Amino acid sequence: MGYRIVVAGATGNVGREVLAILAEREFPIAELAAVASSRSQGDEVEIGETGKTVKCQNIENFDWSGWDMAIFAIGSDATAIHAPKAAAAGCVVIDNSSLYRMDPDVPLIVPEVNPDAIDGYTKKNIIANPNCSTAQMVVALKPIHDAATITRVVVSTYQSVSGAGKAGMDELWNQTRQIFVGDEKDVQKFTKQIAFNVIPHIDKFLDDGSTKEEWKMVVETKKILDPKVKVTATCVRVPVFVGHSEAINIETEKELSAEDAQRILREAPGVVLHDKREDGGYITPVECVGDFATFVSRVREDPTVDNGLNLWCVSDNLRKGAALNAVQIAELLGRRHLKKG
């Protein structure tokens, strides 16, 4: 037995990664469909390194009936059109866009953090995947919260250009080449030059001066982890192709030493602690690419507040931040509810 599963947006960065991870994790598949916009109809996409391919179908006239679940990686506008159709046809949608994340009738899931919340999927037949920067952070926060109850989080992100899709990656590549050969720099996707620069602006600005990306981290962390946790974020785009990094400052109700925090994180699901306190004894974005884990380094006490900790968190944003988490949700849905695997 296996699942009839659809990957929507199969030709994009996240969609291709979903296909690769389904193959890597040997997800039980009875039938696989790849759908995308009419521009990609007929295109062949590879299913990881299996040597197999699947031909893209046009999402506009795709028949969702009879399919068990669909992983959507097509953006909010297209999701608003097609997700309700799939859900109404009995196909459970696992959505990577931001459209449904804060819908009270849609569970927002990180399987290592709040697996029980998936039971609410039946209200709309839709499950939301969190923002990439939120997903990796809550994986690191969850074991500390369970041990000492987190009251406040201050996070600064260093987010790769792949978070802005293929256009973001292309712009970093092109600008880097243009700078080296002396050509005029082409700025299109980002608000300023991204090559050899950092931009403290991701998504649109809100009335209070924060950006929507920062707002997402706040409200999504509360929904996934605990509504009582106070969160403030500063989100920054950096000239890295893949892999988001975060400097996280944590305050807890109970005292927790750095050594105890390291021990807890070392045993936590989804976390790899790499904290040697020596040259190179930490993980950087280039080292996390292609890995499933959320890496934590630089765990230390913050003496400026009561019960304070600092840590450094790195993860492949195309994997744990998007595709991997979506596949893990599909696995969780199968184990708890659909039970065809």
Stockholm file with secondary structure:
# STOCKHOLM 1.0

chainA/1-341         MGYRIVVAGATGNVGREVLAILAEREFPIAELAAVASSRSQGDEVEIGETGKTVKCQNIENFDWSGWDMAIFAIGSDATAIHAPKAAAAGCVVIDNSSLYRMDPDVPLIVPEVNPDAIDGYTKKNIIANPNCSTAQMVVALKPIHDAATITRVVVSTYQSVSGAGKAGMDELWNQTRQIFVGDEKDVQKFTKQIAFNVIPHIDKFLDDGSTKEEWKMVVETKKILDPKVKVTATCVRVPVFVGHSEAINIETEKELSAEDAQRILREAPGVVLHDKREDGGYITPVECVGDFATFVSRVREDPTVDNGLNLWCVSDNLRKGAALNAVQIAELLGRRHLKKG
#=GR chainA/1-341 SS CCEEEEEETTTSHHHHHHHHHHHHTTCCEEEEEEEECGGGTTCEEECTTSSCEEEEEEGGGCCCTTCCEEEECSCHHHHHHHHHHHHHTTCEEEECSSTTTTCTTSCBCCTTTCGGGGGGGGGTTEEECCCHHHHHHHHHHHHHHHHHCEEEEEEEEEECGGGGHHHHHHHHHHHHHHHHHTCCCCCCSSSSCCTTCCBSCCSCBCTTSCBHHHHHHHHHHHHHTCTTCEEEEEEEECSCSSCEEEEEEEEESSCCCHHHHHHHHHTSTTEEECCCSSTTCSCCHHHHTTCCCEEEEEEEEETTSTTEEEEEEEECTTIIIIIHHHHHHHHHHIIIIICCC
#=GC SS_cons         CCEEEEEETTTSHHHHHHHHHHHHTTCCEEEEEEEECGGGTTCEEECTTSSCEEEEEEGGGCCCTTCCEEEECSCHHHHHHHHHHHHHTTCEEEECSSTTTTCTTSCBCCTTTCGGGGGGGGGTTEEECCCHHHHHHHHHHHHHHHHHCEEEEEEEEEECGGGGHHHHHHHHHHHHHHHHHTCCCCCCSSSSCCTTCCBSCCSCBCTTSCBHHHHHHHHHHHHHTCTTCEEEEEEEECSCSSCEEEEEEEEESSCCCHHHHHHHHHTSTTEEECCCSSTTCSCCHHHHTTCCCEEEEEEEEETTSTTEEEEEEEECTTIIIIIHHHHHHHHHHIIIIICCC
//
